[in-house]
Amino acid sequence: MFRIWFSSFTRTSMGFSIWFRLSQHKGWAYPITKFMLNRYKRHHGIFIPAKTRIGYGLYIQHCFGLVINPTAVIGNNLHLSQFTNIGANTDRAAMIGDNVYLGPGAIIIDDVEIGTGACVGGGAVVVKDVRQNAVVGGVPARELNTQPHPEYIRHPYREEWL
């Protein structure tokens, strides 16, 4: 039982999430948490600054090639895949709603808004706003479907858990 519980802390995505949350609070442990975040950045290719506002339930499927702009605002239950970029050419990055799935290689550019429950397909380049519960894909991203896909969000965080 202990081995199963302890193994969840040795996974890269879980370890990063713990150190990311701890680094957002300034205190005596801040230098340690900053060191650990830089370690994840170097060893696993996770470039998510501590200033980034991310809601609860962040799930990183494969830890490599993740780049998120510090001005991005991300809601609860974001599912990130490998080689995902959320960037900006201006001073503001994307606003991402709750229960969003970003497929492998998805690129979100500039100040766009991704609605709650949206799914961005692998390799999609999002340059325009995405509606709620929409499935988008392609270069540039086009709406493919409007039916929600809650099965893409693994182990979602729920408000009643507070």
N, C-alpha and C positions, 0 to 999 in steps of 0.2 A: 504494500500500500504506500509506504513512504517513497519507494523508488518511482512509482508512477507520479506521485505528487511532485517530487523533486525534479523529475525529467521535464516537467512543463517549464521550469525556470531555466533550463539549459537550452531550450529552443531559442533560436535567434530572434524571432519575432516577439516572443514573450519577454525575453531579456531586454530587448530594445524598448518595448512599451514601458517596462518598469523604470528603466533609467531615464526615459524621456519624461515620464510624469514626475519623477523626483527632481529632475533638473529644472523644472518650472518653478520651484520654490527655492528662494535664496535662503541660505542658512549655513550652518557649519559644514554640512555634507555637500555643498554646492561644488567645490573643487573636485571631489571624487566623482560626482555625477557627470560633470563636464568632461572629465577624463574618460569615463566609460562611454559617453556619447561619441567622443572623438574616436575611440577604439572601434565602435560599431561602424563608424563612418569609413575608417581605413580598411578594416578587415572584411566588411560585408557590403560596402557600397551603398549605405543608407545615408543619404544627404537630406535629413529633415532637421532644420534648426530648432532649438528649444523655444524660440519665439513664436513658432507656428501654433495657431490655435486649432486644436484637434479635439473633437468630442470623444466620448467614451466608446468603447467597442471597436477600436482600430484593429484590423486583422491584416497582417502582412503575410501573403501566401508564400512567396519565394523572395528571399532577401537578397536582391542584387539589382543595382541600377535604379534605385528609387531616388528621385530628386523632387523636392517640394519647396517652392518659394516661401520665405518666411511670412509674406503678407497674405497667404492663402488662408481662408476660413473654412474649416471642415466640420461637418456635423457628426452625429453619432453613427456607429456601425458602418464605417468605410471599409471596403474590402479592396486592398491593393495587391496587384500582381507585379511580377518582375518587369523591369525596364519601363516603369511608369514615370512620366514627367508632368509636373504641374508648375508651369512657369509663367513669366510675364515679361513683355517688352516695355511696359509702362510701370508706374509705381504701385499698381494693384494687381493681385493675382485672382484666381477663381474663387467663387463661393460655392461650396458643395453641400448639398442637403443631407438628410439622414438616409440610411439604408441604401447607399450607392455602391455599385460594383464597377471597378475600373479594371478592364481586361489587360492582358500582357501587352506591353508596348504602347499603351494609350498615352496620348499627348494632349494636354489641355493648355491652351495658350491664351494669355491676356485675361482681362476682366470679364469672364463669362460666368453664368450661373447655371449650375446643374441641379435640377429639381430632385425632390425626395423620391426615392425608389427607382432612380434612373440606372440604366446599365449602359456602359460604354464598352463597345466591343474591342477586341484585340487589334492593335495597330491603328486605331481611329485617331484622327487629328481633329479635336474639337476647337472651333473658332467662333461658334455662335452658341447662344443659350440653348439648353436642353430642357424640355418640359418634364413635368412630373410623370413618373412611371414609363418614360419613353426608353426604347432601346435604340441606340444609335451606333453606326459603324461606317467605315470608309474614310477616304481622304478626299475632301473634307467630310466630316461626319454628317450623315443624313439620318433622319428618323426612319427606322425600319418597322417598328411595332410600338403599340401603346399599351400592351398588357403587362401588368406588373410581374416580376420574377423574384419573389421573396426567397426562393430556394438558393439563390446565389450568395446570400448573406449567411455566413456561418456563425453560429453561437451569438445571436444578436443581444446587445445590451438592452435592458428594459428599464424604464423610469421607476417602476415599482420596487426595483432592487435597492434603491436608496433608502 
